[in-house]
Amino acid sequence: MSIKQKLHELIESIDDEQVLEAYFHLLKPLNEEVMGGNWSNLNDSEKEELLFSYDESFAPKNLVDHSVVMERARKWNVK
């Protein structure tokens, strides 16, 4: 099943209009930015990797605490 089909199924399974509107407001600007920017310069494999990474960024286990990031940044004198 393609990602487009999966997205259609997800949308069809949502009955809450507010949830659908929230998805719409997330996807529309992303689509506009992607289609007009560097997205067109990526090959299919790079696009898949980018989308996969984006999805992974929402998993709490993948988040890094701000203090940890700042500590790591100090190595490069970043403030």
N, C-alpha and C positions, 0 to 999 in steps of 0.2 A: 504494500500500500504506500502510495507516495505521500510526502509531507503535505501536499495540497489537499489530498483526500482526508488525511488525518485532521487537518485544520477544519475542513468542512464538517467532519463528524463532531469535532469538539464544539463548534458553533451550534450545530443542530441539537446537541445534547443540553445546551444551556437554556433554561426557561426564564431566568431572571434578566429582565431588561437592563437593569443597572450593571450587572456583571458584563453583559454583552457590550454595553456602552463603554465600560472601563477597558475592555479588550480593544475595542475600536480605537479609543483614544491612545492606547499604547502602540497599536500597529500602524495607524495612519502616518504619524510623524516619522516613525522608523522606516516605513516604506518610502516616503518622500525623500528622506535623507539618503537612504541606501541607493535608490534608483538614480539619484542625481549626482552621487559622489563617486568615491573610489570603488564602489561595489562592482561597477561594470569592468573595472580593470582586474578583478580577481577571477581565477579559473574556478571551475566547479568544486574542486577539492578544497580550495581556500575558503570558498563561501560556506561549504558544509562545516568546516572546522570553526569558522567564525561564529556561525549560528549555534553550533554545539557548545562552544565556550560561553556564549551569551546565556544559553539555557542553564549551564552549570553554575553561572554566577549567582543564581537565585537560591541555590542550595545552601542552607546555613552551615553545613560542614565545610564548605569551601570559602567561607568568609574569614578574613583575618582582622583581628582587633586593631583599632586605630593606633593604640600605643605601640603595638608590635611593628606596624608599618613605619611609624615615626622613628622608632629605635633603629630599624634597618636603614632608613633614609639618612640618619645622622652620619653613617659611614661615608656618605658623599657630600656632607655639609649642606644638605637640603633642609630648609626650614619651612 
